[in-house]
Amino acid sequence: MCTTKRSKWNVMISIGMLIVVLPNLYQKFSGHQLSDFWSLSIMFTGITLEITGLIKMMQVRKRISGH
């Protein structure tokens, strides 16, 4: 049960990391330029997912070590 919760947050962190690099990959492979607003908005979303996943993972670890 604990492994499932941890892996859920690991997936969230991984998706966040992918979203952070997504604007750069899009610009490199498509040849189109994203505006700074959209690029930063997408990166901010990814960073938010990463931070949320890390916080939740720390909460799960704290709960497990408390038992």
Z-matrix of the N, CA and C atoms (Angstrom, degrees):
N
C 1 1.441
C 2 1.534 1 110.70
N 3 1.303 2 116.95 1 -43.48
C 4 1.458 3 120.70 2 -179.29
C 5 1.526 4 110.87 3 -66.08
N 6 1.315 5 116.54 4 -37.87
C 7 1.456 6 120.77 5 179.70
C 8 1.519 7 110.73 6 -62.68
N 9 1.325 8 117.25 7 -38.78
C 10 1.459 9 120.88 8 179.43
C 11 1.519 10 110.80 9 -63.26
N 12 1.316 11 117.48 10 -42.95
C 13 1.464 12 120.59 11 179.57
C 14 1.517 13 110.44 12 -65.28
N 15 1.329 14 116.89 13 -42.87
C 16 1.462 15 119.29 14 178.76
C 17 1.518 16 110.80 15 -63.68
N 18 1.320 17 117.22 16 -43.38
C 19 1.458 18 119.16 17 -177.22
C 20 1.523 19 110.68 18 -67.32
N 21 1.333 20 117.57 19 -30.13
C 22 1.464 21 120.04 20 176.71
C 23 1.526 22 109.98 21 -63.19
N 24 1.319 23 116.52 22 -42.15
C 25 1.459 24 119.07 23 179.77
C 26 1.528 25 111.17 24 -73.95
N 27 1.334 26 117.95 25 -31.36
C 28 1.462 27 120.26 26 175.29
C 29 1.519 28 110.73 27 -63.16
N 30 1.320 29 116.55 28 -40.12
C 31 1.468 30 120.40 29 177.37
C 32 1.521 31 109.93 30 -63.60
N 33 1.325 32 116.98 31 -41.04
C 34 1.459 33 120.73 32 179.37
C 35 1.528 34 110.90 33 -62.19
N 36 1.328 35 116.74 34 -41.70
C 37 1.463 36 121.01 35 178.42
C 38 1.527 37 110.25 36 -65.48
N 39 1.316 38 117.50 37 -42.19
C 40 1.464 39 121.40 38 179.82
C 41 1.526 40 111.64 39 -63.34
N 42 1.315 41 116.39 40 -42.28
C 43 1.470 42 120.02 41 177.99
C 44 1.523 43 109.86 42 -64.40
N 45 1.330 44 116.55 43 -39.91
C 46 1.465 45 120.09 44 177.15
C 47 1.513 46 112.02 45 -61.26
N 48 1.333 47 116.56 46 -41.05
C 49 1.462 48 120.01 47 178.64
C 50 1.525 49 110.89 48 -65.20
N 51 1.318 50 116.80 49 -39.07
C 52 1.459 51 120.89 50 177.84
C 53 1.530 52 110.94 51 -64.49
N 54 1.323 53 116.52 52 -42.13
C 55 1.460 54 120.35 53 -179.72
C 56 1.524 55 111.20 54 -64.31
N 57 1.336 56 117.40 55 -33.45
C 58 1.466 57 120.43 56 179.97
C 59 1.530 58 110.86 57 -63.41
N 60 1.324 59 117.86 58 -39.82
C 61 1.464 60 120.13 59 -177.88
C 62 1.533 61 112.75 60 -89.91
N 63 1.328 62 117.09 61 -7.01
C 64 1.464 63 121.17 62 -176.95
C 65 1.535 64 114.11 63 -56.93
N 66 1.333 65 120.22 64 -45.18
C 67 1.473 66 118.68 65 179.41
C 68 1.525 67 113.04 66 -60.01
N 69 1.327 68 116.85 67 -39.39
C 70 1.466 69 119.74 68 179.28
C 71 1.524 70 111.34 69 -66.73
N 72 1.331 71 116.49 70 -41.62
C 73 1.468 72 119.63 71 177.95
C 74 1.525 73 111.12 72 -63.59
N 75 1.333 74 116.61 73 -42.28
C 76 1.458 75 120.91 74 179.93
C 77 1.520 76 110.96 75 -60.77
N 78 1.332 77 116.58 76 -46.30
C 79 1.458 78 120.26 77 -178.51
C 80 1.526 79 111.52 78 -66.42
N 81 1.328 80 116.42 79 -35.98
C 82 1.462 81 119.89 80 -178.03
C 83 1.519 82 111.70 81 -70.44
N 84 1.330 83 117.52 82 -45.33
C 85 1.454 84 120.21 83 -172.72
C 86 1.526 85 114.37 84 -90.65
N 87 1.322 86 118.34 85 -22.19
C 88 1.464 87 118.90 86 -178.54
C 89 1.524 88 112.27 87 -95.65
N 90 1.315 89 117.44 88 -24.21
C 91 1.457 90 120.25 89 -177.63
C 92 1.521 91 112.55 90 84.02
N 93 1.319 92 118.64 91 -4.29
C 94 1.456 93 122.47 92 177.53
C 95 1.524 94 109.65 93 -92.72
N 96 1.311 95 115.71 94 152.56
C 97 1.453 96 120.99 95 178.01
C 98 1.522 97 110.28 96 -104.18
N 99 1.314 98 116.58 97 133.44
C 100 1.460 99 121.09 98 172.40
C 101 1.526 100 108.27 99 -89.43
N 102 1.317 101 115.95 100 147.70
C 103 1.461 102 118.43 101 175.40
C 104 1.527 103 108.44 102 -68.84
N 105 1.319 104 114.98 103 159.16
C 106 1.459 105 119.51 104 179.90
C 107 1.524 106 111.33 105 -60.40
N 108 1.331 107 116.80 106 -36.21
C 109 1.455 108 120.48 107 179.85
C 110 1.520 109 111.04 108 -59.92
N 111 1.339 110 116.74 109 -50.25
C 112 1.466 111 119.83 110 -177.68
C 113 1.516 112 111.59 111 -68.58
N 114 1.304 113 116.59 112 -38.17
C 115 1.460 114 120.18 113 178.83
C 116 1.532 115 110.61 114 -62.39
N 117 1.330 116 116.70 115 -47.40
C 118 1.457 117 120.36 116 179.78
C 119 1.526 118 111.97 117 -68.68
N 120 1.329 119 117.34 118 -34.97
C 121 1.468 120 120.63 119 178.29
C 122 1.521 121 110.65 120 -63.63
N 123 1.321 122 116.82 121 -44.02
C 124 1.465 123 120.85 122 179.22
C 125 1.526 124 110.18 123 -65.50
N 126 1.330 125 116.88 124 -43.60
C 127 1.461 126 119.97 125 179.04
C 128 1.527 127 111.47 126 -64.15
N 129 1.326 128 117.25 127 -40.29
C 130 1.461 129 121.01 128 178.81
C 131 1.523 130 110.72 129 -61.99
N 132 1.321 131 116.92 130 -39.58
C 133 1.466 132 120.74 131 177.48
C 134 1.526 133 110.58 132 -61.67
N 135 1.328 134 116.51 133 -44.31
C 136 1.463 135 120.33 134 178.49
C 137 1.512 136 113.06 135 -63.45
N 138 1.327 137 116.16 136 -42.67
C 139 1.466 138 120.32 137 179.35
C 140 1.525 139 110.36 138 -65.06
N 141 1.339 140 116.64 139 -38.94
C 142 1.461 141 120.44 140 178.02
C 143 1.527 142 110.98 141 -62.72
N 144 1.330 143 117.14 142 -42.75
C 145 1.470 144 120.13 143 176.84
C 146 1.523 145 111.60 144 -61.93
N 147 1.325 146 116.66 145 -42.00
C 148 1.460 147 120.25 146 179.52
C 149 1.524 148 111.23 147 -62.17
N 150 1.321 149 116.57 148 -48.27
C 151 1.463 150 120.53 149 -177.94
C 152 1.526 151 110.72 150 -64.42
N 153 1.335 152 116.65 151 -42.40
C 154 1.461 153 119.85 152 178.13
C 155 1.518 154 110.87 153 -61.59
N 156 1.320 155 117.35 154 -43.87
C 157 1.462 156 121.04 155 177.70
C 158 1.512 157 112.76 156 -61.50
N 159 1.333 158 117.02 157 -41.02
C 160 1.469 159 120.22 158 178.35
C 161 1.524 160 111.47 159 -65.62
N 162 1.331 161 116.68 160 -42.52
C 163 1.466 162 119.92 161 179.20
C 164 1.523 163 110.63 162 -63.00
N 165 1.328 164 116.56 163 -45.87
C 166 1.466 165 119.92 164 -179.85
C 167 1.520 166 111.24 165 -63.88
N 168 1.332 167 117.16 166 -38.51
C 169 1.454 168 120.54 167 179.45
C 170 1.529 169 110.53 168 -65.24
N 171 1.335 170 116.75 169 -39.75
C 172 1.466 171 119.69 170 177.63
C 173 1.525 172 110.72 171 -65.54
N 174 1.334 173 118.02 172 -36.65
C 175 1.457 174 121.11 173 177.82
C 176 1.531 175 110.86 174 -64.78
N 177 1.329 176 116.49 175 -40.70
C 178 1.468 177 120.13 176 179.14
C 179 1.522 178 109.87 177 -65.72
N 180 1.321 179 117.21 178 -42.92
C 181 1.468 180 120.28 179 179.64
C 182 1.515 181 111.03 180 -63.96
N 183 1.340 182 116.63 181 -39.85
C 184 1.457 183 120.23 182 179.68
C 185 1.528 184 110.40 183 -65.29
N 186 1.333 185 116.23 184 -40.23
C 187 1.465 186 121.06 185 179.40
C 188 1.534 187 110.54 186 -65.72
N 189 1.341 188 116.64 187 -39.72
C 190 1.469 189 120.38 188 179.93
C 191 1.520 190 110.30 189 -67.66
N 192 1.327 191 118.14 190 -43.90
C 193 1.463 192 120.40 191 -178.32
C 194 1.523 193 111.50 192 -71.40
N 195 1.328 194 118.33 193 -21.38
C 196 1.455 195 121.52 194 179.08
C 197 1.504 196 113.85 195 -75.91
N 198 1.321 197 117.88 196 -18.11
C 199 1.475 198 120.91 197 -178.09
C 200 1.486 199 112.39 198 -86.32
